Amino acid sequence: MRLGEDSLTLVFATDEVVIAGRGLHALYLHLADQKVQRVHEQGERYRELSEAPVFIEKIERLPRPLV
């Protein structure tokens, strides 16, 4: 995993999953402790309405090149 300012990247053998949002450090810690069952995006539309400490704006799956 790589944690950026507004993104969290999960690296798998065939794909990278980029999660964009706010408060992602808390999600990072829960993922590291394997305490997360699922993550779903809430969408940009609800960004200003949400008062939750963690907000997932977008989840993007990027295929990794096969070597």
CHARMM internal coordinates of N, CA and C (Angstrom, degrees):
IC EDIT
DIST 1 N 1 CA 1.4466
DIST 1 CA 1 C 1.5183
ANGL 1 N 1 CA 1 C 109.30
DIST 1 C 2 N 1.3245
ANGL 1 CA 1 C 2 N 114.08
DIHE 1 N 1 CA 1 C 2 N 146.77
DIST 2 N 2 CA 1.4668
ANGL 1 C 2 N 2 CA 121.25
DIHE 1 CA 1 C 2 N 2 CA 174.55
DIST 2 CA 2 C 1.5228
ANGL 2 N 2 CA 2 C 107.82
DIHE 1 C 2 N 2 CA 2 C -129.83
DIST 2 C 3 N 1.3108
ANGL 2 CA 2 C 3 N 115.74
DIHE 2 N 2 CA 2 C 3 N 125.37
DIST 3 N 3 CA 1.4609
ANGL 2 C 3 N 3 CA 121.29
DIHE 2 CA 2 C 3 N 3 CA -179.62
DIST 3 CA 3 C 1.5160
ANGL 3 N 3 CA 3 C 109.43
DIHE 2 C 3 N 3 CA 3 C -104.05
DIST 3 C 4 N 1.3301
ANGL 3 CA 3 C 4 N 116.20
DIHE 3 N 3 CA 3 C 4 N 122.82
DIST 4 N 4 CA 1.4612
ANGL 3 C 4 N 4 CA 122.13
DIHE 3 CA 3 C 4 N 4 CA 174.89
DIST 4 CA 4 C 1.5186
ANGL 4 N 4 CA 4 C 109.17
DIHE 3 C 4 N 4 CA 4 C -108.17
DIST 4 C 5 N 1.3161
ANGL 4 CA 4 C 5 N 116.31
DIHE 4 N 4 CA 4 C 5 N -172.78
DIST 5 N 5 CA 1.4629
ANGL 4 C 5 N 5 CA 120.28
DIHE 4 CA 4 C 5 N 5 CA -177.99
DIST 5 CA 5 C 1.5317
ANGL 5 N 5 CA 5 C 112.03
DIHE 4 C 5 N 5 CA 5 C -63.89
DIST 5 C 6 N 1.3224
ANGL 5 CA 5 C 6 N 116.87
DIHE 5 N 5 CA 5 C 6 N -46.67
DIST 6 N 6 CA 1.4650
ANGL 5 C 6 N 6 CA 121.54
DIHE 5 CA 5 C 6 N 6 CA -179.48
DIST 6 CA 6 C 1.5217
ANGL 6 N 6 CA 6 C 112.20
DIHE 5 C 6 N 6 CA 6 C -125.80
DIST 6 C 7 N 1.3303
ANGL 6 CA 6 C 7 N 117.09
DIHE 6 N 6 CA 6 C 7 N 20.80
DIST 7 N 7 CA 1.4617
ANGL 6 C 7 N 7 CA 119.38
DIHE 6 CA 6 C 7 N 7 CA -179.03
DIST 7 CA 7 C 1.5250
ANGL 7 N 7 CA 7 C 111.03
DIHE 6 C 7 N 7 CA 7 C -148.55
DIST 7 C 8 N 1.3019
ANGL 7 CA 7 C 8 N 114.05
DIHE 7 N 7 CA 7 C 8 N 154.59
DIST 8 N 8 CA 1.4583
ANGL 7 C 8 N 8 CA 122.89
DIHE 7 CA 7 C 8 N 8 CA 176.49
DIST 8 CA 8 C 1.5186
ANGL 8 N 8 CA 8 C 106.41
DIHE 7 C 8 N 8 CA 8 C -132.80
DIST 8 C 9 N 1.3217
ANGL 8 CA 8 C 9 N 117.27
DIHE 8 N 8 CA 8 C 9 N 123.69
DIST 9 N 9 CA 1.4540
ANGL 8 C 9 N 9 CA 121.52
DIHE 8 CA 8 C 9 N 9 CA -178.52
DIST 9 CA 9 C 1.5145
ANGL 9 N 9 CA 9 C 109.59
DIHE 8 C 9 N 9 CA 9 C -110.59
DIST 9 C 10 N 1.3247
ANGL 9 CA 9 C 10 N 115.35
DIHE 9 N 9 CA 9 C 10 N 126.28
DIST 10 N 10 CA 1.4600
ANGL 9 C 10 N 10 CA 121.97
DIHE 9 CA 9 C 10 N 10 CA 176.17
DIST 10 CA 10 C 1.5248
ANGL 10 N 10 CA 10 C 107.00
DIHE 9 C 10 N 10 CA 10 C -104.21
DIST 10 C 11 N 1.3222
ANGL 10 CA 10 C 11 N 117.47
DIHE 10 N 10 CA 10 C 11 N 127.66
DIST 11 N 11 CA 1.4547
ANGL 10 C 11 N 11 CA 122.07
DIHE 10 CA 10 C 11 N 11 CA -175.67
DIST 11 CA 11 C 1.5220
ANGL 11 N 11 CA 11 C 109.20
DIHE 10 C 11 N 11 CA 11 C -107.75
DIST 11 C 12 N 1.3410
ANGL 11 CA 11 C 12 N 114.97
DIHE 11 N 11 CA 11 C 12 N 122.42
DIST 12 N 12 CA 1.4587
ANGL 11 C 12 N 12 CA 122.08
DIHE 11 CA 11 C 12 N 12 CA 176.97
DIST 12 CA 12 C 1.5222
ANGL 12 N 12 CA 12 C 108.24
DIHE 11 C 12 N 12 CA 12 C -118.31
DIST 12 C 13 N 1.3079
ANGL 12 CA 12 C 13 N 118.01
DIHE 12 N 12 CA 12 C 13 N 173.44
DIST 13 N 13 CA 1.4690
ANGL 12 C 13 N 13 CA 121.96
DIHE 12 CA 12 C 13 N 13 CA -177.48
DIST 13 CA 13 C 1.5283
ANGL 13 N 13 CA 13 C 112.15
DIHE 12 C 13 N 13 CA 13 C -60.21
DIST 13 C 14 N 1.3219
ANGL 13 CA 13 C 14 N 117.97
DIHE 13 N 13 CA 13 C 14 N -40.76
DIST 14 N 14 CA 1.4648
ANGL 13 C 14 N 14 CA 120.71
DIHE 13 CA 13 C 14 N 14 CA -175.22
DIST 14 CA 14 C 1.5205
ANGL 14 N 14 CA 14 C 114.35
DIHE 13 C 14 N 14 CA 14 C -109.37
DIST 14 C 15 N 1.3295
ANGL 14 CA 14 C 15 N 118.03
DIHE 14 N 14 CA 14 C 15 N -13.76
DIST 15 N 15 CA 1.4631
ANGL 14 C 15 N 15 CA 121.24
DIHE 14 CA 14 C 15 N 15 CA -175.44
DIST 15 CA 15 C 1.5199
ANGL 15 N 15 CA 15 C 111.48
DIHE 14 C 15 N 15 CA 15 C -144.56
DIST 15 C 16 N 1.3253
ANGL 15 CA 15 C 16 N 114.40
DIHE 15 N 15 CA 15 C 16 N 160.27
DIST 16 N 16 CA 1.4571
ANGL 15 C 16 N 16 CA 121.92
DIHE 15 CA 15 C 16 N 16 CA 165.99
DIST 16 CA 16 C 1.5192
ANGL 16 N 16 CA 16 C 106.45
DIHE 15 C 16 N 16 CA 16 C -118.48
DIST 16 C 17 N 1.3180
ANGL 16 CA 16 C 17 N 116.24
DIHE 16 N 16 CA 16 C 17 N 138.27
DIST 17 N 17 CA 1.4564
ANGL 16 C 17 N 17 CA 121.55
DIHE 16 CA 16 C 17 N 17 CA 177.95
DIST 17 CA 17 C 1.5193
ANGL 17 N 17 CA 17 C 107.23
DIHE 16 C 17 N 17 CA 17 C -114.96
DIST 17 C 18 N 1.3310
ANGL 17 CA 17 C 18 N 115.49
DIHE 17 N 17 CA 17 C 18 N 120.44
DIST 18 N 18 CA 1.4619
ANGL 17 C 18 N 18 CA 121.45
DIHE 17 CA 17 C 18 N 18 CA -178.31
DIST 18 CA 18 C 1.5254
ANGL 18 N 18 CA 18 C 108.08
DIHE 17 C 18 N 18 CA 18 C -106.35
DIST 18 C 19 N 1.3155
ANGL 18 CA 18 C 19 N 115.56
DIHE 18 N 18 CA 18 C 19 N 121.51
DIST 19 N 19 CA 1.4564
ANGL 18 C 19 N 19 CA 122.39
DIHE 18 CA 18 C 19 N 19 CA 178.57
DIST 19 CA 19 C 1.5261
ANGL 19 N 19 CA 19 C 107.22
DIHE 18 C 19 N 19 CA 19 C -107.68
DIST 19 C 20 N 1.3320
ANGL 19 CA 19 C 20 N 116.09
DIHE 19 N 19 CA 19 C 20 N 124.16
DIST 20 N 20 CA 1.4664
ANGL 19 C 20 N 20 CA 121.22
DIHE 19 CA 19 C 20 N 20 CA 179.66
DIST 20 CA 20 C 1.5186
ANGL 20 N 20 CA 20 C 109.18
DIHE 19 C 20 N 20 CA 20 C -111.00
DIST 20 C 21 N 1.3250
ANGL 20 CA 20 C 21 N 116.58
DIHE 20 N 20 CA 20 C 21 N 140.97
DIST 21 N 21 CA 1.4550
ANGL 20 C 21 N 21 CA 120.22
DIHE 20 CA 20 C 21 N 21 CA 178.84
DIST 21 CA 21 C 1.5119
ANGL 21 N 21 CA 21 C 111.21
DIHE 20 C 21 N 21 CA 21 C 165.29
DIST 21 C 22 N 1.3218
ANGL 21 CA 21 C 22 N 115.38
DIHE 21 N 21 CA 21 C 22 N -153.12
DIST 22 N 22 CA 1.4712
ANGL 21 C 22 N 22 CA 120.22
DIHE 21 CA 21 C 22 N 22 CA 179.13
DIST 22 CA 22 C 1.5246
ANGL 22 N 22 CA 22 C 109.04
DIHE 21 C 22 N 22 CA 22 C -131.04
DIST 22 C 23 N 1.3302
ANGL 22 CA 22 C 23 N 115.69
DIHE 22 N 22 CA 22 C 23 N 156.26
DIST 23 N 23 CA 1.4547
ANGL 22 C 23 N 23 CA 120.58
DIHE 22 CA 22 C 23 N 23 CA -179.82
DIST 23 CA 23 C 1.5209
ANGL 23 N 23 CA 23 C 112.71
DIHE 22 C 23 N 23 CA 23 C 69.76
DIST 23 C 24 N 1.3186
ANGL 23 CA 23 C 24 N 116.85
DIHE 23 N 23 CA 23 C 24 N 27.51
DIST 24 N 24 CA 1.4677
ANGL 23 C 24 N 24 CA 120.79
DIHE 23 CA 23 C 24 N 24 CA -173.07
DIST 24 CA 24 C 1.5213
ANGL 24 N 24 CA 24 C 113.48
DIHE 23 C 24 N 24 CA 24 C -74.23
DIST 24 C 25 N 1.3252
ANGL 24 CA 24 C 25 N 117.58
DIHE 24 N 24 CA 24 C 25 N -14.18
DIST 25 N 25 CA 1.4657
ANGL 24 C 25 N 25 CA 119.24
DIHE 24 CA 24 C 25 N 25 CA 177.77
DIST 25 CA 25 C 1.5285
ANGL 25 N 25 CA 25 C 110.34
DIHE 24 C 25 N 25 CA 25 C -62.01
DIST 25 C 26 N 1.3182
ANGL 25 CA 25 C 26 N 117.16
DIHE 25 N 25 CA 25 C 26 N -39.96
DIST 26 N 26 CA 1.4741
ANGL 25 C 26 N 26 CA 120.60
DIHE 25 CA 25 C 26 N 26 CA 177.86
DIST 26 CA 26 C 1.5252
ANGL 26 N 26 CA 26 C 110.54
DIHE 25 C 26 N 26 CA 26 C -63.21
DIST 26 C 27 N 1.3304
ANGL 26 CA 26 C 27 N 117.25
DIHE 26 N 26 CA 26 C 27 N -42.08
DIST 27 N 27 CA 1.4664
ANGL 26 C 27 N 27 CA 120.79
DIHE 26 CA 26 C 27 N 27 CA 177.05
DIST 27 CA 27 C 1.5226
ANGL 27 N 27 CA 27 C 110.14
DIHE 26 C 27 N 27 CA 27 C -63.30
DIST 27 C 28 N 1.3292
ANGL 27 CA 27 C 28 N 116.86
DIHE 27 N 27 CA 27 C 28 N -42.42
DIST 28 N 28 CA 1.4657
ANGL 27 C 28 N 28 CA 122.07
DIHE 27 CA 27 C 28 N 28 CA 177.51
DIST 28 CA 28 C 1.5342
ANGL 28 N 28 CA 28 C 111.08
DIHE 27 C 28 N 28 CA 28 C -55.36
DIST 28 C 29 N 1.3242
ANGL 28 CA 28 C 29 N 116.60
DIHE 28 N 28 CA 28 C 29 N -46.82
DIST 29 N 29 CA 1.4686
ANGL 28 C 29 N 29 CA 120.67
DIHE 28 CA 28 C 29 N 29 CA -179.59
DIST 29 CA 29 C 1.5313
ANGL 29 N 29 CA 29 C 111.77
DIHE 28 C 29 N 29 CA 29 C -63.38
DIST 29 C 30 N 1.3243
ANGL 29 CA 29 C 30 N 116.67
DIHE 29 N 29 CA 29 C 30 N -42.18
DIST 30 N 30 CA 1.4678
ANGL 29 C 30 N 30 CA 120.24
DIHE 29 CA 29 C 30 N 30 CA 179.43
DIST 30 CA 30 C 1.5247
ANGL 30 N 30 CA 30 C 111.48
DIHE 29 C 30 N 30 CA 30 C -67.76
DIST 30 C 31 N 1.3296
ANGL 30 CA 30 C 31 N 117.27
DIHE 30 N 30 CA 30 C 31 N -37.93
DIST 31 N 31 CA 1.4597
ANGL 30 C 31 N 31 CA 120.05
DIHE 30 CA 30 C 31 N 31 CA 176.46
DIST 31 CA 31 C 1.5302
ANGL 31 N 31 CA 31 C 110.84
DIHE 30 C 31 N 31 CA 31 C -65.23
DIST 31 C 32 N 1.3234
ANGL 31 CA 31 C 32 N 116.82
DIHE 31 N 31 CA 31 C 32 N -41.65
DIST 32 N 32 CA 1.4599
ANGL 31 C 32 N 32 CA 120.75
DIHE 31 CA 31 C 32 N 32 CA 178.92
DIST 32 CA 32 C 1.5274
ANGL 32 N 32 CA 32 C 111.61
DIHE 31 C 32 N 32 CA 32 C -61.79
DIST 32 C 33 N 1.3319
ANGL 32 CA 32 C 33 N 116.29
DIHE 32 N 32 CA 32 C 33 N -34.63
DIST 33 N 33 CA 1.4697
ANGL 32 C 33 N 33 CA 120.99
DIHE 32 CA 32 C 33 N 33 CA 178.24
DIST 33 CA 33 C 1.5303
ANGL 33 N 33 CA 33 C 112.52
DIHE 32 C 33 N 33 CA 33 C -86.47
DIST 33 C 34 N 1.3462
ANGL 33 CA 33 C 34 N 116.53
DIHE 33 N 33 CA 33 C 34 N 3.17
DIST 34 N 34 CA 1.4704
ANGL 33 C 34 N 34 CA 123.23
DIHE 33 CA 33 C 34 N 34 CA -179.64
DIST 34 CA 34 C 1.5327
ANGL 34 N 34 CA 34 C 111.40
DIHE 33 C 34 N 34 CA 34 C 56.24
DIST 34 C 35 N 1.3323
ANGL 34 CA 34 C 35 N 115.83
DIHE 34 N 34 CA 34 C 35 N 45.01
DIST 35 N 35 CA 1.4580
ANGL 34 C 35 N 35 CA 121.93
DIHE 34 CA 34 C 35 N 35 CA -179.05
DIST 35 CA 35 C 1.5305
ANGL 35 N 35 CA 35 C 112.18
DIHE 34 C 35 N 35 CA 35 C -110.79
DIST 35 C 36 N 1.3223
ANGL 35 CA 35 C 36 N 117.39
DIHE 35 N 35 CA 35 C 36 N 16.05
DIST 36 N 36 CA 1.4627
ANGL 35 C 36 N 36 CA 121.58
DIHE 35 CA 35 C 36 N 36 CA -177.62
DIST 36 CA 36 C 1.5227
ANGL 36 N 36 CA 36 C 108.91
DIHE 35 C 36 N 36 CA 36 C -112.70
DIST 36 C 37 N 1.3298
ANGL 36 CA 36 C 37 N 116.46
DIHE 36 N 36 CA 36 C 37 N 127.64
DIST 37 N 37 CA 1.4556
ANGL 36 C 37 N 37 CA 120.92
DIHE 36 CA 36 C 37 N 37 CA 177.39
DIST 37 CA 37 C 1.5209
ANGL 37 N 37 CA 37 C 111.34
DIHE 36 C 37 N 37 CA 37 C -91.31
DIST 37 C 38 N 1.3294
ANGL 37 CA 37 C 38 N 116.95
DIHE 37 N 37 CA 37 C 38 N -37.31
DIST 38 N 38 CA 1.4621
ANGL 37 C 38 N 38 CA 120.62
DIHE 37 CA 37 C 38 N 38 CA 178.89
DIST 38 CA 38 C 1.5171
ANGL 38 N 38 CA 38 C 110.06
DIHE 37 C 38 N 38 CA 38 C -159.83
DIST 38 C 39 N 1.3264
ANGL 38 CA 38 C 39 N 114.01
DIHE 38 N 38 CA 38 C 39 N 158.05
DIST 39 N 39 CA 1.4567
ANGL 38 C 39 N 39 CA 122.07
DIHE 38 CA 38 C 39 N 39 CA 177.41
DIST 39 CA 39 C 1.5249
ANGL 39 N 39 CA 39 C 106.16
DIHE 38 C 39 N 39 CA 39 C -132.86
DIST 39 C 40 N 1.3162
ANGL 39 CA 39 C 40 N 117.26
DIHE 39 N 39 CA 39 C 40 N 132.57
DIST 40 N 40 CA 1.4628
ANGL 39 C 40 N 40 CA 119.45
DIHE 39 CA 39 C 40 N 40 CA 176.42
DIST 40 CA 40 C 1.5202
ANGL 40 N 40 CA 40 C 109.39
DIHE 39 C 40 N 40 CA 40 C -133.90
DIST 40 C 41 N 1.3257
ANGL 40 CA 40 C 41 N 114.30
DIHE 40 N 40 CA 40 C 41 N 149.29
DIST 41 N 41 CA 1.4600
ANGL 40 C 41 N 41 CA 118.46
DIHE 40 CA 40 C 41 N 41 CA -178.38
DIST 41 CA 41 C 1.5194
ANGL 41 N 41 CA 41 C 110.17
DIHE 40 C 41 N 41 CA 41 C -81.98
DIST 41 C 42 N 1.3255
ANGL 41 CA 41 C 42 N 114.53
DIHE 41 N 41 CA 41 C 42 N 146.64
DIST 42 N 42 CA 1.4503
ANGL 41 C 42 N 42 CA 121.43
DIHE 41 CA 41 C 42 N 42 CA 179.50
DIST 42 CA 42 C 1.5255
ANGL 42 N 42 CA 42 C 111.07
DIHE 41 C 42 N 42 CA 42 C -101.02
DIST 42 C 43 N 1.3110
ANGL 42 CA 42 C 43 N 116.43
DIHE 42 N 42 CA 42 C 43 N -16.86
DIST 43 N 43 CA 1.4547
ANGL 42 C 43 N 43 CA 121.21
DIHE 42 CA 42 C 43 N 43 CA 175.55
DIST 43 CA 43 C 1.5123
ANGL 43 N 43 CA 43 C 113.49
DIHE 42 C 43 N 43 CA 43 C 89.17
DIST 43 C 44 N 1.3143
ANGL 43 CA 43 C 44 N 114.39
DIHE 43 N 43 CA 43 C 44 N 151.15
DIST 44 N 44 CA 1.4638
ANGL 43 C 44 N 44 CA 122.03
DIHE 43 CA 43 C 44 N 44 CA -177.66
DIST 44 CA 44 C 1.5316
ANGL 44 N 44 CA 44 C 111.27
DIHE 43 C 44 N 44 CA 44 C -61.49
DIST 44 C 45 N 1.3009
ANGL 44 CA 44 C 45 N 116.15
DIHE 44 N 44 CA 44 C 45 N -31.54
DIST 45 N 45 CA 1.4698
ANGL 44 C 45 N 45 CA 122.14
DIHE 44 CA 44 C 45 N 45 CA -176.92
DIST 45 CA 45 C 1.5346
ANGL 45 N 45 CA 45 C 112.65
DIHE 44 C 45 N 45 CA 45 C -56.78
DIST 45 C 46 N 1.3333
ANGL 45 CA 45 C 46 N 117.27
DIHE 45 N 45 CA 45 C 46 N -32.50
DIST 46 N 46 CA 1.4602
ANGL 45 C 46 N 46 CA 121.45
DIHE 45 CA 45 C 46 N 46 CA -175.32
DIST 46 CA 46 C 1.5285
ANGL 46 N 46 CA 46 C 113.55
DIHE 45 C 46 N 46 CA 46 C -99.92
DIST 46 C 47 N 1.3211
ANGL 46 CA 46 C 47 N 117.66
DIHE 46 N 46 CA 46 C 47 N 4.32
DIST 47 N 47 CA 1.4691
ANGL 46 C 47 N 47 CA 121.69
DIHE 46 CA 46 C 47 N 47 CA -175.66
DIST 47 CA 47 C 1.5298
ANGL 47 N 47 CA 47 C 112.27
DIHE 46 C 47 N 47 CA 47 C -55.60
DIST 47 C 48 N 1.3065
ANGL 47 CA 47 C 48 N 117.75
DIHE 47 N 47 CA 47 C 48 N -47.93
DIST 48 N 48 CA 1.4680
ANGL 47 C 48 N 48 CA 120.98
DIHE 47 CA 47 C 48 N 48 CA -176.51
DIST 48 CA 48 C 1.5319
ANGL 48 N 48 CA 48 C 112.26
DIHE 47 C 48 N 48 CA 48 C -77.19
DIST 48 C 49 N 1.3137
ANGL 48 CA 48 C 49 N 117.74
DIHE 48 N 48 CA 48 C 49 N -24.00
DIST 49 N 49 CA 1.4609
ANGL 48 C 49 N 49 CA 121.47
DIHE 48 CA 48 C 49 N 49 CA -178.64
DIST 49 CA 49 C 1.5180
ANGL 49 N 49 CA 49 C 113.18
DIHE 48 C 49 N 49 CA 49 C -80.56
DIST 49 C 50 N 1.3200
ANGL 49 CA 49 C 50 N 116.37
DIHE 49 N 49 CA 49 C 50 N -30.72
DIST 50 N 50 CA 1.4593
ANGL 49 C 50 N 50 CA 121.09
DIHE 49 CA 49 C 50 N 50 CA -175.00
DIST 50 CA 50 C 1.5218
ANGL 50 N 50 CA 50 C 111.33
DIHE 49 C 50 N 50 CA 50 C -74.87
DIST 50 C 51 N 1.3226
ANGL 50 CA 50 C 51 N 115.09
DIHE 50 N 50 CA 50 C 51 N 132.80
DIST 51 N 51 CA 1.4629
ANGL 50 C 51 N 51 CA 120.78
DIHE 50 CA 50 C 51 N 51 CA 174.73
DIST 51 CA 51 C 1.5270
ANGL 51 N 51 CA 51 C 111.12
DIHE 50 C 51 N 51 CA 51 C -106.31
DIST 51 C 52 N 1.3299
ANGL 51 CA 51 C 52 N 116.44
DIHE 51 N 51 CA 51 C 52 N 6.78
DIST 52 N 52 CA 1.4552
ANGL 51 C 52 N 52 CA 121.52
DIHE 51 CA 51 C 52 N 52 CA -179.86
DIST 52 CA 52 C 1.5282
ANGL 52 N 52 CA 52 C 109.74
DIHE 51 C 52 N 52 CA 52 C -66.87
DIST 52 C 53 N 1.3321
ANGL 52 CA 52 C 53 N 117.72
DIHE 52 N 52 CA 52 C 53 N 145.13
DIST 53 N 53 CA 1.4665
ANGL 52 C 53 N 53 CA 119.89
DIHE 52 CA 52 C 53 N 53 CA 179.52
DIST 53 CA 53 C 1.5363
ANGL 53 N 53 CA 53 C 113.15
DIHE 52 C 53 N 53 CA 53 C -66.66
DIST 53 C 54 N 1.3333
ANGL 53 CA 53 C 54 N 116.49
DIHE 53 N 53 CA 53 C 54 N -28.40
DIST 54 N 54 CA 1.4664
ANGL 53 C 54 N 54 CA 121.19
DIHE 53 CA 53 C 54 N 54 CA 177.42
DIST 54 CA 54 C 1.5239
ANGL 54 N 54 CA 54 C 107.29
DIHE 53 C 54 N 54 CA 54 C -114.73
DIST 54 C 55 N 1.3284
ANGL 54 CA 54 C 55 N 116.16
DIHE 54 N 54 CA 54 C 55 N 128.21
DIST 55 N 55 CA 1.4565
ANGL 54 C 55 N 55 CA 121.35
DIHE 54 CA 54 C 55 N 55 CA 179.04
DIST 55 CA 55 C 1.5150
ANGL 55 N 55 CA 55 C 108.77
DIHE 54 C 55 N 55 CA 55 C -133.36
DIST 55 C 56 N 1.3231
ANGL 55 CA 55 C 56 N 116.70
DIHE 55 N 55 CA 55 C 56 N 122.97
DIST 56 N 56 CA 1.4652
ANGL 55 C 56 N 56 CA 122.23
DIHE 55 CA 55 C 56 N 56 CA 179.57
DIST 56 CA 56 C 1.5257
ANGL 56 N 56 CA 56 C 107.68
DIHE 55 C 56 N 56 CA 56 C -99.93
DIST 56 C 57 N 1.3192
ANGL 56 CA 56 C 57 N 115.77
DIHE 56 N 56 CA 56 C 57 N 108.40
DIST 57 N 57 CA 1.4592
ANGL 56 C 57 N 57 CA 120.56
DIHE 56 CA 56 C 57 N 57 CA -179.16
DIST 57 CA 57 C 1.5239
ANGL 57 N 57 CA 57 C 111.73
DIHE 56 C 57 N 57 CA 57 C -81.92
DIST 57 C 58 N 1.3364
ANGL 57 CA 57 C 58 N 116.69
DIHE 57 N 57 CA 57 C 58 N -42.29
DIST 58 N 58 CA 1.4648
ANGL 57 C 58 N 58 CA 119.91
DIHE 57 CA 57 C 58 N 58 CA -174.11
DIST 58 CA 58 C 1.5236
ANGL 58 N 58 CA 58 C 110.20
DIHE 57 C 58 N 58 CA 58 C -153.47
DIST 58 C 59 N 1.3271
ANGL 58 CA 58 C 59 N 115.59
DIHE 58 N 58 CA 58 C 59 N 143.34
DIST 59 N 59 CA 1.4652
ANGL 58 C 59 N 59 CA 122.00
DIHE 58 CA 58 C 59 N 59 CA 173.57
DIST 59 CA 59 C 1.5258
ANGL 59 N 59 CA 59 C 106.75
DIHE 58 C 59 N 59 CA 59 C -123.82
DIST 59 C 60 N 1.3264
ANGL 59 CA 59 C 60 N 115.68
DIHE 59 N 59 CA 59 C 60 N 126.79
DIST 60 N 60 CA 1.4567
ANGL 59 C 60 N 60 CA 120.51
DIHE 59 CA 59 C 60 N 60 CA -177.63
DIST 60 CA 60 C 1.5291
ANGL 60 N 60 CA 60 C 110.13
DIHE 59 C 60 N 60 CA 60 C -128.21
DIST 60 C 61 N 1.3251
ANGL 60 CA 60 C 61 N 115.56
DIHE 60 N 60 CA 60 C 61 N 131.96
DIST 61 N 61 CA 1.4698
ANGL 60 C 61 N 61 CA 121.70
DIHE 60 CA 60 C 61 N 61 CA 178.32
DIST 61 CA 61 C 1.5200
ANGL 61 N 61 CA 61 C 108.22
DIHE 60 C 61 N 61 CA 61 C -101.98
DIST 61 C 62 N 1.3357
ANGL 61 CA 61 C 62 N 115.47
DIHE 61 N 61 CA 61 C 62 N 125.13
DIST 62 N 62 CA 1.4609
ANGL 61 C 62 N 62 CA 121.35
DIHE 61 CA 61 C 62 N 62 CA -178.98
DIST 62 CA 62 C 1.5220
ANGL 62 N 62 CA 62 C 108.70
DIHE 61 C 62 N 62 CA 62 C -119.86
DIST 62 C 63 N 1.3334
ANGL 62 CA 62 C 63 N 118.73
DIHE 62 N 62 CA 62 C 63 N 117.65
DIST 63 N 63 CA 1.4612
ANGL 62 C 63 N 63 CA 120.43
DIHE 62 CA 62 C 63 N 63 CA 177.24
DIST 63 CA 63 C 1.5260
ANGL 63 N 63 CA 63 C 111.08
DIHE 62 C 63 N 63 CA 63 C -63.56
DIST 63 C 64 N 1.3193
ANGL 63 CA 63 C 64 N 116.35
DIHE 63 N 63 CA 63 C 64 N 138.85
DIST 64 N 64 CA 1.4657
ANGL 63 C 64 N 64 CA 121.37
DIHE 63 CA 63 C 64 N 64 CA 176.44
DIST 64 CA 64 C 1.5165
ANGL 64 N 64 CA 64 C 108.45
DIHE 63 C 64 N 64 CA 64 C -89.98
DIST 64 C 65 N 1.3116
ANGL 64 CA 64 C 65 N 116.95
DIHE 64 N 64 CA 64 C 65 N 145.39
DIST 65 N 65 CA 1.4762
ANGL 64 C 65 N 65 CA 118.76
DIHE 64 CA 64 C 65 N 65 CA 178.31
DIST 65 CA 65 C 1.5303
ANGL 65 N 65 CA 65 C 110.79
DIHE 64 C 65 N 65 CA 65 C -66.56
DIST 65 C 66 N 1.3042
ANGL 65 CA 65 C 66 N 115.68
DIHE 65 N 65 CA 65 C 66 N 137.38
DIST 66 N 66 CA 1.4618
ANGL 65 C 66 N 66 CA 120.46
DIHE 65 CA 65 C 66 N 66 CA 177.81
DIST 66 CA 66 C 1.5252
ANGL 66 N 66 CA 66 C 108.48
DIHE 65 C 66 N 66 CA 66 C -82.69
DIST 66 C 67 N 1.3110
ANGL 66 CA 66 C 67 N 115.79
DIHE 66 N 66 CA 66 C 67 N 131.84
DIST 67 N 67 CA 1.4686
ANGL 66 C 67 N 67 CA 121.05
DIHE 66 CA 66 C 67 N 67 CA -177.41
DIST 67 CA 67 C 1.5003
ANGL 67 N 67 CA 67 C 109.52
DIHE 66 C 67 N 67 CA 67 C -103.81
END
COOR INIT
IC SEED 1 N 1 CA 1 C
IC BUILD
